[in-house]
Amino acid sequence: MMKGIIKISLYISLLLILLLHPISVEAKSYSITSDIYHVLINSDKSIDIGEELTYDFSGSFSWADMYIPTNIQRQNHNYNVTIDNFTISSADGNPVTLLEDRQEGNRFYAKWGYQAQDEKKTFLINYHVTNAIQKYPLVAELYWQIIGSDWTVGHYNIDITVILPQPAASAADINVWGHGPLNGKSEIIDKQTAHFTASSVAAGQFMEIRLVFPSSLISGKTDANTTLSQIKNGENSFVNQTINAAKNAQILNNILPKIFSGMAIIPLAWILILIYIWKKYGEEYKVNGIPKYIRELPSNLSPSEVDILVNQGDKPGIKAFTASIFDLARRGFIKIHDQATPKAGLFSSKIEYETTLELSVDWQKKENKLTDYENDLLYLLFSTIGRAPADSKPSAVNHNESIKSQSQSAGGSVAGYLDKLLHKKTAFEDKNDNKVTFEEVKSWLKGNSEEFTTWFSDWQDSVKKESQKYAFIEKKSRQMFVACWIITFIILFISFNPLPLIAAFIIIPKIKRWDRKWVKEAEEWKAFKQFLKDFGGFKNLPPESFKLWEFYLVFAILFGVADKIIKMLPAILASPQAVHAGWYYMATSSNLSGGSNLDATTQMVNSLNILTSELQTASISSSHYSSGGGGGFSGGGGGGGGGGGGGAG
């Protein structure tokens, strides 16, 4: 009996010990939070790679390894490389021991030792790769999997800089592509440097870079007769594969499973009803007497309002944003000037130009002529981007306050306040001169894409709200447009048949039609657009162009044909009948001249060409996929060398 009591007591004591002092089972894990590469291409076909690989360790770790294929064939690309001069150290200066460094079979393998406990640790890795460059008759390429698909953990914040052995003759001689993560981006920095980034690469996914450049920069024999055209065709096929895969996945996941199910009679009947509704409420009213070309502006609508009219009530696009900047310049609210500065070279000197947008000193006198969205545009340029004027309205997206609050505010720059609130530092915080350079605008748009997207969305809403007073679209037509969409989704829900939705996307957008009082003007704007589109092909300049060329330029930007007008500007401005551009001037170190002399006219044409094209490029969300000049990554590829994987323990 006593023995039993003692045994039970021992069990209870042991249980209490375990409950009060549980045995610690240490779980550990790691992630790669940053991976920064510097790749130097050598003229002998080799490359030198420097990598800053940052691990985030949870638990105790003492080793890490990596391997890279050295003899491999991928998609008709053969690679036989050698990796040597492998070194590794720790960014914090703590000891790192290279445990293994060898060629094993068709791959290079390295393993190193260290001590890490619940910390981040950055390893500085360097190695030399011979025969990494493929040389062809006219071009050479680095086609390399910088991160292989054998990694069992994801990589984050990947940044890759690639430097050519010498600068190319022109940046246009360089082409870049990236494959793998669709969040990746590629760009050409200058004639010698390319840059690739990705926010993340998933475990089991590769990240591949491709840089094509003139073969004259590389010595040695050619490896194949591949041409740049063949490379571009291959890259285009990768883009198409990515797009088609996304479309096919959408069809398979959303449409095909439903197309054979549900009710058939109701969807078919609804399609017939949609056609009837379009005939009654959507077919445009007939307008007679509209010529092929309209040479003068049909009305005084702003570019943004014209964009909404022509597109039947949709929000204005990015071209309206660009056109509005030049419209404000034409109306005297913005001045554009080029500062010419001589730059001395080794054998000769050249003239460089800096383009600056300046808020007119008397803009407040004419402020009542500005709409809320035009005020917002000025605020974006001269306060949010240029950090001037210093005291302005309280919000970049507040459409109820105008820029005139700069004379009423005493709290300092709101843009600067927001930057401090968000812990952001800018290069323009101290500016207060009502000026912003074009380079500052491009730099801000490039570095603040999310902020601009938010601002632009609010700006679109403001333009749309302002244009509602015109009632461009017939009221009954708009009501039927909304009702048809609602009924379509109800039928889709009860029938599980996608046919009504497919028909709706084709028919319902056409149900909106212009109000009777606007249909004639809308057709006239379309004829005016056609006139601007064909402007560059006229044998003789239309007489209206000498006095209206500024208007032509603004709306040519809106309609996407600015190059047609800019090409003809030298001939227009050479005429004494031409209207002087009071909003543009060119400054030199010795004199200040307007746009009437030959030098100023030439530079004005060049500057407008750059402004209209580059501002459009910088502000629009360009295609996600790269065409060789930089851009996003495609999901194809897989033909590059390198790759491999690694781990830690």
Buried (B, 14 or more C-beta within 10 A) or exposed (E): EEEEEEEEEEEEEEEEEEEEEEEEEEEEEBBBBBBBBBBBBBBEBBBBBBBBBBBBBBEEBEBBBBBBBBBBEBEEBEBEBBBEEBBBBBEEEEEBEEEEBEEEEEBBBBBBBBBBEEEBBBBBBBBBBBBBBBBBEBBBBBBBBBBBBBBEBBBBBBBBBBBBBBBBEEBEBBBBBBBBBBBBBBBBBEBBBBBBBBEBBBEEBBBBBBBBBBBBBBEEEBBEEBEBEEBBEBBBEBBEBBBEEEEEEEEEEEEEEBBEEBEEEBBBEBBEBBEEBBEEBBEBEEBEEEEEBBBEBBEEBBBBBBBBBBBBBEBBBBBBBBBBBBBBBBBBBBBBBBBBEEEEEEEEEEEEBEBBBBBBEEBBEEBEEBBBBBBBBBBBBBBBBBBBBBBBBEBBBBBEBBBBBBEEBEEEBBBBEBBEEEEEEBEBBEBBBBBBBBEBBBBBBEEBEEBBEEBBEBBBBBBBEBBEEBBBBBEEBBEBBEBBBEBBEEBBEEBBBBBBBBBBEEBBBBBBBBBEEBBBBBBBBBBBBBBBBEBEEEEEBBEBBBEBBBBBBBBBBBBBBBBBBBEBBEEBBEEEEBBEBEBBBBBBEEEEBBBBEEEBBBBBBBBBBBBBBBBBEBBBEBEBBBBBBBBBBBBBBBBBBBBBBBBBE
